[in-house]
Amino acid sequence: MRTVGLIVEYNPFHNGHHYHLQQSLKITNSDAVIAVMSGHFLQRGEPALLNKWTRAEMALRGGCDVVIELPAAYSTQAAEWFGYGAVALLEATGVVDALCFGSEAGDIGPLRRVARQLAHEPAAFEGLMADCLSGGVSYPAAYSEAVRRFMLAAGDDEAAAFPLAQPNNTLGLHYLLALERLGSAIEPFTVRREKAGYSQTSITDAQIASATAIRGIVLGDAASPTDAAPYVPASTLELLLRDNALGRARNSWAQYESALFHKLVSEPTVALERYHEMSEGLEYRIKRMLPELEALHFESLLDKLKTKRYTRTKLQRALLAVLLGHSKELLSRERLREGIQYIRVLGFTKRGQELLKRMRKTAKLPILTSAARAQDHDPFLALDIQATSIYALGWPDPTPRDLFRDYYEKPITID
């Protein structure tokens, strides 16, 4: 059974994701899909619209065969560690033959050449990064410019001109870097992203819209999940309506403002500095801006904090680290490089059950179907359990079982 791996957030699963999944099976000549999916908090530093079990069910009903969780220690990271953690999990299953990701360019050749050049962190590139950062630009802009200069110096004009600043192209490069650094035999492929950009808020097609636009529909004051019907599979709409009826389908930063501001106000500046992504004096800027806010809203805080250097995504990840209690020590490069020590299964289909049987023999890490079955206390697993509790606190009238659902919930199964 040839298997393709996908790295996803499915926030929520929509028609564009279904297209990517079907194209991934086709171009890789695969029979089954394993998806590595972010849990309750995501790469751009925000809570998922729906909880991880609902999104796993969306994935399975949309065509995935096994869904495994990307721990919060990696799912809330910038592209380098997000990509490394996800690819390492696919590699650890021992059953993934191909990796297929979406990209704006739809051309994997230049990305592979860049990845081979940068995989082992050449000193010349580090010098270029330092020089680009000294200009006061954001890290993503500096990285893109440093790659351009490096590939020009290497005589690869095509790779130098590649639109690396586009978000899916950037993620794709980091997936390829992870494959190189892990010495993986997984074969990479890419599918061109069609009709809707990664963060495009406008809708210009009758059936395809970005996840950002769909969340805008669902979270709108006068909106109903049914308004998203043209852009999502019927199974996604059904699950959106189910969770919406429970008050659990509209999760955003708004639900966590009180908890965040409590920590920002109550913790001294020196304590804020210890959180992951707090750098270049950001903790002092936060403390300085808090009294200037007109209202204690997350968006108001972002507007005050944003600069040319501090992008919205950078700020969201830093503030999320505060909310989740993610310290620099726990998420140091050394700790992240050590990797994830387990494979957490969130759900599977009947065909996925066959894949899991194979994984029991081939996997390089223990396979977990619930936190209660973990043999050893893993710090990254502990962060996931904590993330579930914090996420559930954003719901109306959460129960203790909601807060500690990781201990009770069995994998979602689809026939």
C-alpha positions in Angstrom: 0.0 0.0 0.0 1.8 3.1 -1.2 1.2 6.0 1.2 1.4 9.8 0.9 1.9 12.0 3.8 0.2 15.4 4.2 1.0 18.2 6.7 -2.2 20.0 7.5 -4.2 22.3 9.8 -7.6 21.9 8.3 -9.0 25.0 10.0 -11.5 23.9 8.7 -11.3 21.2 6.0 -12.6 22.8 2.8 -13.0 22.2 -1.0 -9.4 23.4 -1.7 -8.1 20.8 0.8 -10.1 18.1 -0.8 -8.7 19.0 -4.2 -5.1 18.9 -2.8 -5.8 15.5 -1.2 -7.1 14.0 -4.4 -4.3 15.5 -6.4 -1.7 14.2 -3.9 -3.0 10.7 -4.3 -2.9 11.0 -8.1 0.5 12.5 -8.7 2.2 10.3 -6.1 0.4 7.2 -7.3 -0.6 6.4 -3.7 -3.4 4.3 -2.2 -3.6 5.9 1.3 -3.1 9.1 3.1 -1.5 9.9 6.5 -2.1 13.4 7.7 0.0 15.1 10.4 -2.4 17.7 11.8 -1.9 20.5 14.2 -3.8 20.3 17.5 -5.7 23.0 19.2 -3.3 25.9 18.5 -1.8 26.7 15.1 1.3 27.8 13.2 0.2 31.4 12.9 -0.2 31.7 16.6 -3.9 31.3 17.0 -6.5 28.9 18.3 -8.1 26.5 15.8 -11.7 27.2 14.9 -12.7 23.7 15.9 -11.1 21.2 18.3 -8.6 18.7 17.1 -11.0 15.7 17.3 -13.6 17.4 15.2 -11.0 18.5 12.7 -9.6 14.9 12.6 -13.1 13.6 11.8 -13.3 16.2 9.0 -10.0 14.9 7.6 -11.1 11.3 7.8 -14.5 11.9 6.2 -12.7 14.0 3.6 -10.3 11.2 2.5 -7.5 10.8 5.0 -6.9 7.4 6.4 -4.8 8.1 9.5 -4.6 11.5 11.3 -1.7 12.0 13.8 -1.2 15.0 15.9 1.6 17.5 15.5 2.3 18.5 19.2 1.8 22.1 20.3 5.5 22.4 20.8 5.9 22.3 17.0 2.4 23.3 15.7 2.8 26.8 17.1 6.3 27.4 15.7 7.7 29.3 12.8 8.2 27.4 9.5 11.5 25.8 10.4 10.4 23.9 13.4 6.8 23.4 12.3 8.2 21.7 9.2 10.8 19.7 11.0 8.4 18.3 13.6 5.8 17.3 11.0 8.2 15.7 8.6 9.9 13.9 11.5 6.6 12.3 12.4 5.9 11.2 8.9 9.4 9.7 8.8 8.9 8.0 12.1 5.8 6.1 10.9 8.0 3.9 8.7 5.1 3.6 6.1 5.1 7.0 4.3 6.5 6.8 0.7 5.8 10.4 -0.5 5.1 13.8 0.9 2.9 16.2 -1.1 2.4 19.9 -0.1 0.6 22.8 -1.7 2.6 25.7 -3.0 1.9 28.9 -4.9 4.6 28.1 -7.5 3.7 24.4 -8.1 7.4 23.8 -9.0 9.5 21.7 -6.7 12.8 21.9 -8.6 14.2 25.3 -7.4 13.0 24.5 -3.8 14.9 21.2 -3.8 18.1 22.9 -5.0 17.8 25.5 -2.3 17.1 22.9 0.4 20.2 20.9 -0.7 22.4 24.0 -0.4 21.0 25.1 3.0 20.4 21.8 4.7 23.6 21.9 6.8 23.5 25.6 7.6 26.5 26.9 5.7 28.3 29.7 7.5 28.0 32.0 4.4 24.3 31.8 4.7 24.3 32.7 8.4 26.4 35.8 7.5 23.9 36.8 4.9 21.0 36.4 7.4 22.8 38.6 10.0 23.3 41.2 7.3 19.7 41.1 6.1 18.3 41.3 9.7 20.5 44.3 10.5 18.3 46.3 8.1 15.4 46.1 10.5 13.1 43.9 8.4 11.1 41.0 9.7 12.7 37.5 9.9 10.7 36.1 7.0 11.7 39.0 4.7 15.4 38.7 5.8 15.3 34.9 5.2 13.9 35.3 1.7 16.5 38.0 0.8 19.3 35.9 2.2 18.3 32.9 0.2 18.1 35.1 -2.9 21.7 36.4 -2.4 23.0 32.9 -1.5 21.6 31.2 -4.6 22.8 34.1 -6.8 26.3 33.5 -5.4 25.9 29.8 -6.1 25.1 30.6 -9.8 21.5 29.4 -9.6 19.6 32.4 -11.0 16.3 30.5 -11.2 16.3 29.5 -7.6 17.4 33.0 -6.6 14.3 34.4 -8.4 11.9 31.9 -6.8 9.0 33.6 -5.0 10.1 32.3 -1.6 8.3 35.1 0.4 4.9 33.4 -0.5 3.8 31.4 2.6 3.2 28.0 1.1 6.5 28.2 -0.9 8.3 29.0 2.4 6.7 26.1 4.2 7.5 23.8 1.3 11.1 24.7 1.5 11.2 23.9 5.2 9.6 20.5 4.6 12.4 19.8 2.0 15.0 21.0 4.5 13.7 18.6 7.1 13.8 15.7 4.6 17.4 16.5 3.9 18.4 16.9 7.5 16.7 13.7 8.5 18.2 11.8 5.6 14.7 10.7 4.7 13.9 8.5 1.7 10.4 10.0 1.5 9.9 11.5 -2.0 8.6 15.0 -2.1 5.9 16.4 -4.5 4.0 19.7 -4.7 0.6 20.7 -6.0 0.0 24.3 -7.2 -2.5 26.1 -4.9 -5.4 27.2 -7.1 -8.0 30.0 -7.0 -7.5 31.2 -3.4 -4.3 32.4 -1.7 -3.2 31.3 1.8 -4.5 34.3 3.7 -6.9 35.7 1.0 -10.0 37.2 2.8 -12.0 37.8 -0.4 -13.9 35.1 -2.2 -13.5 35.1 -6.0 -14.6 31.5 -6.9 -18.0 29.8 -6.6 -16.5 26.7 -4.8 -13.0 27.5 -3.6 -12.2 29.9 -0.7 -9.2 30.1 1.6 -9.6 28.8 5.2 -9.1 32.4 6.3 -12.1 33.6 4.3 -14.2 30.6 5.5 -13.3 31.4 9.1 -14.3 35.0 8.4 -17.7 33.7 7.4 -18.2 31.5 10.4 -16.9 34.1 12.9 -18.9 37.0 11.5 -21.4 38.6 13.9 -24.4 37.9 11.6 -23.0 34.7 10.1 -24.1 31.1 10.3 -21.9 28.1 9.4 -24.4 27.4 6.6 -23.1 30.5 4.8 -19.9 28.5 4.3 -21.7 25.6 2.5 -20.5 26.4 -1.1 -16.9 26.2 0.0 -16.8 23.1 2.2 -17.7 19.4 1.7 -21.1 18.3 3.1 -19.3 16.4 5.9 -17.5 19.5 7.0 -20.7 21.6 7.1 -22.4 18.8 9.1 -19.6 18.9 11.8 -19.5 22.7 11.8 -23.3 22.8 12.5 -22.9 20.1 15.2 -20.2 21.9 17.1 -21.8 25.3 16.6 -25.0 24.0 18.3 -22.7 23.2 21.3 -21.1 26.6 21.2 -17.8 25.1 20.1 -17.4 26.1 16.5 -16.3 29.8 16.8 -13.0 29.6 18.6 -10.7 32.6 18.1 -8.4 34.8 20.2 -11.5 36.6 21.6 -12.3 33.7 23.9 -8.8 33.8 25.5 -8.3 37.6 25.9 -9.1 37.6 29.7 -6.6 34.8 30.4 -3.9 36.4 28.2 -4.3 39.9 29.7 -4.3 38.5 33.2 -0.8 37.0 32.6 0.5 40.1 30.7 -0.6 42.4 33.6 0.3 40.1 36.6 3.7 38.8 35.5 6.7 41.2 35.8 8.7 42.1 32.7 11.5 39.7 33.6 9.0 36.8 33.8 7.6 37.6 30.3 11.1 37.5 28.9 11.3 33.8 29.6 8.6 32.9 27.2 9.3 31.4 23.8 9.4 34.0 20.9 10.0 36.9 23.3 13.0 38.6 21.8 14.6 41.9 21.0 12.9 43.6 24.0 9.3 42.6 23.0 8.4 42.1 26.6 9.3 45.7 27.4 7.2 46.9 24.4 4.2 44.9 25.6 4.4 46.4 29.1 4.8 49.9 27.7 1.8 49.5 25.4 -0.7 48.0 27.8 -1.6 51.3 29.5 -2.1 52.9 26.1 -4.8 50.5 24.9 -8.3 51.9 24.4 -9.9 48.5 25.2 -8.5 45.2 26.4 -9.0 43.4 23.1 -6.4 41.2 21.4 -6.7 43.0 18.1 -6.1 46.4 19.9 -2.9 45.0 21.4 -1.7 43.7 18.1 -2.3 47.0 16.5 -0.2 48.7 19.2 2.6 46.2 19.0 3.1 45.8 15.3 6.2 47.3 13.6 8.2 46.6 10.5 10.2 44.1 12.6 7.3 42.5 14.6 4.9 40.9 12.1 1.4 40.0 13.1 2.3 36.3 13.0 5.4 36.8 15.1 3.4 38.7 17.7 0.6 36.1 17.8 3.1 33.3 18.4 4.8 35.3 21.2 1.5 36.0 22.9 0.3 32.4 22.4 3.5 31.2 24.1 2.5 33.4 27.1 -1.0 32.0 27.1 0.2 28.4 26.9 3.2 28.8 29.2 5.7 27.8 26.6 9.2 28.7 27.9 12.4 29.3 25.9 14.1 26.6 28.0 11.5 23.9 27.1 11.4 24.9 23.4 15.1 25.6 22.9 16.6 24.6 19.6 18.4 21.7 21.4 15.1 20.3 22.7 13.3 20.8 19.4 16.1 19.1 17.5 15.8 16.0 19.7 12.3 15.6 18.2 9.0 14.1 19.2 9.2 10.9 21.2 5.7 9.5 20.3 3.2 9.3 17.5 -0.3 10.4 18.8 -3.1 8.9 16.7 -6.3 11.1 16.6 -8.3 9.0 14.2 -8.3 6.4 11.4 -10.5 4.7 8.8 -10.8 1.0 8.0 -7.9 1.3 5.6 -6.1 3.4 8.1 -6.4 0.5 10.6 -4.4 -1.6 8.2 -1.8 1.1 8.0 -1.6 1.2 11.8 -1.0 -2.5 11.9 2.0 -2.0 9.6 3.1 1.0 11.7 3.2 -1.2 14.9 6.0 -3.1 13.1 7.8 -0.2 11.3 7.4 2.9 13.5 10.5 4.3 15.2 8.5 5.7 18.0 5.7 4.4 20.3 2.2 4.8 19.0 -0.3 6.5 21.4 -4.0 6.3 21.1 -4.6 8.3 24.2 -2.6 10.3 26.8 -3.8 7.8 29.4 -1.7 5.0 27.7 1.5 6.9 27.7 4.1 4.9 29.6 6.5 7.8 30.4 5.8 11.4 31.2 6.8 13.3 28.1 7.2 17.1 28.4 5.7 17.7 24.9 2.8 15.4 25.6 2.2 17.4 28.9 2.1 20.6 26.8 -0.6 19.0 24.6 -2.7 18.0 27.6 -2.3 21.6 29.0 -3.2 23.0 25.6 -6.5 21.0 25.5 -7.4 22.4 28.9 -6.7 26.0 28.0 -8.5 25.6 24.7 -11.6 24.1 26.4 -11.7 27.1 28.9 -12.7 29.2 25.9 -16.0 27.3 25.5 -19.2 28.2 27.3 -19.6 26.1 30.5 -16.7 23.7 30.0 -16.7 20.5 32.1 -13.7 18.9 33.8 -14.0 16.1 31.2 -13.6 18.8 28.5 -10.4 20.1 30.1 -8.9 16.7 30.4 -10.3 15.1 27.3 -6.9 13.8 26.2 -7.2 11.2 28.9 -10.6 10.0 27.9 -11.0 10.4 24.2 -10.4 7.4 21.9 -9.3 7.9 18.3 -12.1 8.9 15.9 -12.9 5.9 13.7 -14.6 6.0 10.3 -15.7 2.9 8.3 
